[in-house]
Amino acid sequence: MNRQHPHYLLYIFTLIAMAVWGLSWTNAKILGMYGDAPLMMFWRFVFATLSFAPIVYWTKNSFSINSKSLRFIALNALFMTSYNYFYFKGTQIGLAGAGGVLVTTLNPINTAILASLLYNLPLLKKDIIGMILGFIGGGMIMEIWKMDMNLLFQSGNIYFILASLSWAAVTIITSRSKEILHFIPYSFWSFGIASLMSLFIALDQPLLTVFQFDWIFWLNMMLLAIGAMAFGTTVYFLASVRLGPQKASAFIFTVPVTAMLFAIIFLKEELTISITIGSLLAMFAVYLINKK
């Protein structure tokens, strides 16, 4: 990238990647109309793996990995698989827009808590305030005061919470593996092994029926697998390397906004006052936690 124009193109591509991540919640909701979570999860990983193979080649990275790298990758793939299962289940029976806000705002909160517990990292005052605001925001997004415990578990929200916990584990595992393997082959093999793991979950599914689906299915699947997973992940990792994790993570603030926007436009979901206020509180929580 030209040094005279430091990171303008990277900023633009990262914003596009975040918009694609926001759209992915609507894509997943639409795919849920075609089949169950294991089926959609399996094909998402397969197409992401296939689309990532040329990236590994073009960037002149090696496909080979050692046993130490494999352990990290297998553990990462396990939590990526669980994340995608909960992600698809949640969007299948819950609200895609609310899920997009809830998961992306709970991710940094859960990550901070897990990192503190596992690695004794200190939680600053701003982190604690941010987590409290994020918790309140998440409750408002789910409109938890309208729910009893049975509704909480039936509404899809519990899947979003489990998805955010799974992604927190992915984040921590990946942060520990960055000195062991370059992120591009790490991502490729994570997707590949997750494909095998999800295959075992999807063995009772009619795997080949996807080739009979219409163009709407394929458009949403390609946006989810190649757009959100392959393109979005690659650009985000590049931003993390070039801009640093703090600045790169700040772009995630835009994901809940685009997730709700696309859900309102394409799925006709209702934008309530509680979801709006909860989203603002949750995004401010993410800002506080990421603030230096």
ZINOR-V855940 format. One record per residue. N is the residue number from 1. RES is the residue in one small letter. SS is DSSP state (H for helix, E for strand, L for the rest). PHI is phi in whole degrees, 0 to 359 (NA if undefined). PSI is psi in whole degrees, 0 to 359 (* if undefined). Layout:
n: (N,N)
res: (RES,RES)
ss: (SS,SS)
phi: (PHI,PHI)
psi: (PSI,PSI)
This chain:
n: (1,2,3,4,5,6,7,8,9,10,11,12,13,14,15,16,17,18,19,20,21,22,23,24,25,26,27,28,29,30,31,32,33,34,35,36,37,38,39,40,41,42,43,44,45,46,47,48,49,50,51,52,53,54,55,56,57,58,59,60,61,62,63,64,65,66,67,68,69,70,71,72,73,74,75,76,77,78,79,80,81,82,83,84,85,86,87,88,89,90,91,92,93,94,95,96,97,98,99,100,101,102,103,104,105,106,107,108,109,110,111,112,113,114,115,116,117,118,119,120,121,122,123,124,125,126,127,128,129,130,131,132,133,134,135,136,137,138,139,140,141,142,143,144,145,146,147,148,149,150,151,152,153,154,155,156,157,158,159,160,161,162,163,164,165,166,167,168,169,170,171,172,173,174,175,176,177,178,179,180,181,182,183,184,185,186,187,188,189,190,191,192,193,194,195,196,197,198,199,200,201,202,203,204,205,206,207,208,209,210,211,212,213,214,215,216,217,218,219,220,221,222,223,224,225,226,227,228,229,230,231,232,233,234,235,236,237,238,239,240,241,242,243,244,245,246,247,248,249,250,251,252,253,254,255,256,257,258,259,260,261,262,263,264,265,266,267,268,269,270,271,272,273,274,275,276,277,278,279,280,281,282,283,284,285,286,287,288,289,290,291,292)
res: (m,n,r,q,h,p,h,y,l,l,y,i,f,t,l,i,a,m,a,v,w,g,l,s,w,t,n,a,k,i,l,g,m,y,g,d,a,p,l,m,m,f,w,r,f,v,f,a,t,l,s,f,a,p,i,v,y,w,t,k,n,s,f,s,i,n,s,k,s,l,r,f,i,a,l,n,a,l,f,m,t,s,y,n,y,f,y,f,k,g,t,q,i,g,l,a,g,a,g,g,v,l,v,t,t,l,n,p,i,n,t,a,i,l,a,s,l,l,y,n,l,p,l,l,k,k,d,i,i,g,m,i,l,g,f,i,g,g,g,m,i,m,e,i,w,k,m,d,m,n,l,l,f,q,s,g,n,i,y,f,i,l,a,s,l,s,w,a,a,v,t,i,i,t,s,r,s,k,e,i,l,h,f,i,p,y,s,f,w,s,f,g,i,a,s,l,m,s,l,f,i,a,l,d,q,p,l,l,t,v,f,q,f,d,w,i,f,w,l,n,m,m,l,l,a,i,g,a,m,a,f,g,t,t,v,y,f,l,a,s,v,r,l,g,p,q,k,a,s,a,f,i,f,t,v,p,v,t,a,m,l,f,a,i,i,f,l,k,e,e,l,t,i,s,i,t,i,g,s,l,l,a,m,f,a,v,y,l,i,n,k,k)
ss: (L,L,L,L,L,L,L,H,H,H,H,H,H,H,H,H,H,H,H,H,H,H,H,H,H,H,H,H,H,H,H,L,L,L,L,L,H,H,H,H,H,H,H,H,H,H,H,H,H,H,H,H,H,H,H,H,H,H,L,L,L,L,L,L,L,L,H,H,H,H,H,H,H,H,H,H,H,H,H,H,H,H,H,H,H,H,H,H,H,H,H,H,H,L,L,H,H,H,H,H,H,H,H,H,H,H,H,H,H,H,H,H,H,H,H,H,H,H,H,L,L,L,L,L,H,H,H,H,H,H,H,H,H,H,H,H,H,H,H,H,H,H,L,H,H,H,L,L,H,H,H,H,H,H,L,L,H,H,H,H,H,H,H,H,H,H,H,H,H,H,H,H,H,H,H,H,H,L,L,L,L,L,H,H,H,H,H,H,H,H,H,H,H,H,H,H,H,H,H,H,H,L,L,L,L,L,H,H,H,H,H,H,L,L,H,H,H,H,H,H,H,H,H,H,H,H,H,H,H,H,H,H,H,H,H,H,H,H,H,H,H,H,H,L,H,H,H,H,H,H,L,L,H,H,H,H,H,H,H,H,H,H,H,H,H,H,L,L,L,L,L,L,H,H,H,H,H,H,H,H,H,H,H,H,H,H,H,H,H,H,L,L)
phi: (NA,299,291,288,235,321,218,300,296,296,301,297,294,292,297,297,299,293,296,295,298,296,294,301,292,290,303,295,298,294,297,297,282,262,184,282,306,301,294,294,297,301,289,298,293,299,290,294,297,297,286,276,303,297,295,299,292,295,274,59,271,274,278,282,223,262,295,294,296,298,297,297,295,297,293,298,297,299,284,295,295,295,301,294,297,294,300,290,297,296,288,290,245,245,267,296,296,297,296,299,288,298,293,290,270,282,308,294,293,295,297,298,293,296,297,294,288,278,239,55,283,291,259,283,303,296,294,295,299,299,292,296,297,297,296,297,299,298,296,290,298,279,50,295,292,270,252,257,298,296,294,302,278,264,275,99,294,297,293,295,295,295,297,294,293,296,290,300,296,302,298,293,298,295,296,277,259,296,270,263,211,299,297,288,295,299,293,303,289,297,296,296,291,297,299,293,298,289,298,297,287,262,299,271,266,283,301,276,294,299,284,258,283,277,294,295,300,293,298,289,293,293,297,284,279,274,290,287,275,284,293,301,294,299,296,296,295,298,298,297,287,282,260,97,298,296,292,296,294,298,294,295,303,279,296,301,297,290,299,293,299,293,295,291,288,265,253,60,288,275,265,269,297,295,294,297,295,299,296,295,297,294,293,293,297,297,299,299,294,273,290,288)
psi: (138,130,337,338,77,293,22,314,321,320,315,313,325,320,320,317,318,324,321,320,319,318,333,332,323,319,314,321,317,317,329,342,344,338,172,167,313,322,312,320,315,310,331,314,320,310,327,319,313,321,338,337,313,329,319,318,312,328,5,34,155,145,346,145,154,176,325,317,321,323,315,316,317,318,318,316,324,314,331,322,314,321,311,325,310,325,311,319,318,314,336,321,353,194,123,319,312,322,318,322,313,311,315,337,332,334,304,330,311,322,317,318,313,317,322,319,320,324,12,34,134,144,116,166,317,327,316,315,317,318,323,314,320,320,315,316,317,320,322,322,319,351,55,337,344,356,149,175,324,317,324,318,343,344,350,344,325,327,323,321,315,324,318,325,320,318,328,319,318,316,314,316,315,321,332,345,357,335,356,323,142,145,333,306,331,315,316,310,329,315,318,313,324,328,317,318,316,335,318,325,330,11,332,6,152,83,321,355,340,334,357,355,163,180,334,319,310,324,313,325,317,321,323,316,308,316,296,316,306,301,308,315,317,312,319,318,321,317,322,322,313,320,339,153,325,309,321,316,335,332,337,342,332,345,310,323,312,327,313,319,312,323,322,318,310,330,357,31,151,134,102,165,320,321,320,309,318,321,317,317,317,319,324,326,317,319,314,316,326,349,138,*)
